[in-house]
Amino acid sequence: MTSLLELKQYIIRFYTKNEAYLGYIWKFVVAIISIAIINNKLGYMQALNNIAIVLMASLLCAILPANFIVFISAVFILGHLYSLSIESALIAGIVFLLMFLLYFRFSPKDTLAVLLTPVFFFLKIPYVMPLAMGLLGLPTSIVSVSFGLVIAYMITFFSGNTSVTLLSSDVEETTNQFSQIISGLFGDKAMLVMIISFCITLLLVYVIRRSSADYSWKIAILSGAISLIVCILVGDLVCETQISLFGVIVGTVISAVLMLGVEFFAFNVDYSRTEKVQFEDDEYYYYVKAVPKVTVATPERRVKRINRAKEKRR
């Protein structure tokens, strides 16, 4: 355990020392992964699949504010959908417009939540996000996680239903295509079940981890994992979504284990040394519970240089 704590201190010290450079690196990595997934799932506009375009866009995201990654990802999605059909791009544009209005209003700092939700969705472990944002975010993170899910299902829909998105010159046929696309996107019961389950879980995890109870973060992770499985199971039974329960259980367990790692770095405390303090002033009585963080002094390496005295020549 001591070695892990020392490793944690080394990592924190390294990040603090090189924060500016690491900021550019993580933005570049997140941008290139997001664009690569979009190109792989859609890929209808060949110009956007060019590796030079991808690298330039990722480098641009690295030097600009993090929210620019969301904008660039939306541009790539709209570009691919425009090559597929104008109707698809128009509907996706309306979704992105609504997303930006709500996102920048309620949770403009949750860039990673919007971007990583589709990434983990295609990695088959989207259950990481409600647990992570419940531990590290705010209730308003519901907006970011929900739109991340909408984007993931939208990409999935357009990548697997090209037959209903072909452009037609007939007005009636075009209207029918609009109707099919809208019903396919927003009538997906599985998406609604996932959004509701994620929102409930995120709020539950947030409330529990904010409590003063001992081991609140571990209790929050366990409660959130159980909440996810139960909510998705109930939603599947009610809406008949055919969601794989086995996949949900395995993905939730993996997500919970990952969150224990997050707890180790973000909230590692020693409850055995908890102190309760009571004091007062002219207007209030104060009851304070103080829980010390688990820290360890990292040994500092000292290099001692020994120079041999040169023998005098006789």
Secondary structure, DSSP 8 states (H G I E B T S, - for coil): -HHHHHHHHHHHHHHHHTHHHHHHHHHHHHHHHHHHHHHHHT--SGGGG-HHHHHHHHHHHHHS-THHHHHHHHHHHHHHHHHH-HHHHHHHHHHHHHHHHHHHHH-TT-HHHHHHHHHHHHTT-TTHHHHHHHHHS-TTHHHHHHHHHHHHHHHHHHHH-GGG----S-HHHHHHHHHHHHHHHHT-HHHHHHHHHHHHHHHHHHHHHTS-STTHHHHHHHHHHHHHHHHHHHHHHHHT----HHHHHHHHHHHHHHHHHHHHHH--B-GGG-EEEEEE-SS-EEEEEE--B---------------------
